């Protein structure tokens, strides 16, 4: 009976860890979506004579820092790093075409 109890406790502990990890990713995804909306709006309205931008923006669930470099008149190479309030980090790199509002060449950085 005690082996069964220990097994149940171990399963419960594993489920809690899984839930906590899922919660971290959910918050990071939400923060990244907010950051992407902000970055896209900013880059789409950036004057042509600006070749690069770096900015840190605070949101309710954390903060995001982005670095964008213009590689063509309407295309930017962008790195976004999000850190949630729980100190969970989520970094991505992509290209953004301001003329079409499209993101391509998406890569998560671990």
C-alpha positions as CSV (number, residue, x, y, z in Angstrom):
1,X,0.0,0.0,0.0
2,X,2.8,2.5,0.8
3,X,4.4,1.8,-2.7
4,X,1.1,2.7,-4.3
5,X,0.8,5.8,-2.2
6,X,4.4,6.9,-3.1
7,X,3.6,6.3,-6.8
8,X,0.5,8.5,-6.5
9,X,2.5,11.2,-4.8
10,X,5.1,11.1,-7.5
11,X,2.5,11.3,-10.3
12,X,0.8,14.2,-8.5
13,X,4.2,16.0,-8.2
14,X,4.9,15.4,-12.0
15,X,1.5,16.8,-12.9
16,X,2.1,19.9,-10.9
17,X,5.5,20.4,-12.6
18,X,3.9,19.9,-16.0
19,X,1.2,22.4,-15.1
20,X,3.7,25.0,-13.9
21,X,5.8,24.5,-17.1
22,X,2.7,24.9,-19.3
23,X,1.7,28.0,-17.3
24,X,5.2,29.5,-18.0
25,X,4.9,28.9,-21.7
26,X,1.3,30.2,-21.9
27,X,2.4,33.5,-20.2
28,X,5.5,33.7,-22.5
29,X,3.4,33.1,-25.6
30,X,0.9,35.8,-24.6
31,X,3.8,38.2,-23.9
32,X,5.4,37.4,-27.2
33,X,2.1,38.0,-29.1
34,X,1.9,41.4,-27.4
35,X,5.5,42.2,-28.3
36,X,5.1,41.1,-31.9
37,X,2.0,43.4,-32.3
38,X,4.0,46.3,-30.9
39,X,7.1,45.6,-33.0
40,X,5.1,45.2,-36.2
41,X,3.3,48.5,-35.6
42,X,6.5,50.3,-34.8
43,X,8.5,49.0,-37.8
44,X,5.7,49.6,-40.2
45,X,5.7,53.3,-39.3
46,X,9.5,53.8,-39.0
47,X,10.9,56.4,-41.5
48,X,13.0,55.0,-44.3
49,X,16.2,56.8,-43.1
50,X,16.2,54.8,-39.9
51,X,18.4,51.7,-40.4
52,X,18.0,50.0,-36.9
53,X,16.0,50.2,-33.7
54,X,16.5,48.8,-30.3
55,X,13.9,49.2,-27.6
56,X,12.6,47.6,-24.3
57,X,8.9,47.7,-23.7
58,X,7.1,46.7,-20.5
59,X,3.8,44.8,-20.6
60,X,1.5,43.5,-17.8
61,X,3.1,40.0,-18.0
62,X,6.7,41.0,-18.4
63,X,9.0,42.9,-20.7
64,X,10.3,42.5,-24.3
65,X,13.4,43.8,-25.9
66,X,13.7,43.9,-29.6
67,X,16.5,44.7,-32.0
68,X,15.6,45.4,-35.6
69,X,17.9,46.0,-38.6
70,X,16.7,47.1,-42.0
71,X,18.0,44.6,-44.6
72,X,15.9,45.9,-47.5
73,X,13.8,49.1,-47.9
74,X,10.7,47.3,-46.4
75,X,12.3,44.2,-44.7
76,X,13.7,44.0,-41.2
77,X,15.8,41.4,-39.5
78,X,14.4,41.2,-35.9
79,X,15.3,39.6,-32.6
80,X,12.8,39.7,-29.8
81,X,13.6,38.6,-26.3
82,X,10.7,38.3,-23.8
83,X,11.1,37.8,-20.1
84,X,7.9,37.1,-18.1
85,X,7.3,38.4,-14.6
86,X,8.1,34.8,-13.5
87,X,11.6,35.2,-15.1
88,X,10.8,32.8,-18.0
89,X,12.6,33.7,-21.1
90,X,11.5,33.3,-24.7
91,X,13.6,34.5,-27.7
92,X,12.9,34.5,-31.4
93,X,14.4,35.8,-34.6
94,X,12.5,36.5,-37.8
95,X,12.2,38.8,-40.8
96,X,9.4,41.3,-41.0
97,X,8.2,42.8,-44.3
98,X,6.6,46.1,-43.4
99,X,4.9,46.4,-46.9
100,X,2.9,43.2,-46.4
101,X,2.9,43.1,-42.6
102,X,4.2,39.5,-42.8
103,X,6.7,37.6,-40.6
104,X,8.9,35.0,-42.2
105,X,12.0,33.0,-41.5
106,X,10.8,32.4,-37.9
107,X,13.3,30.8,-35.5
108,X,13.0,30.2,-31.8
109,X,16.3,30.7,-30.0
110,X,17.0,28.4,-27.0
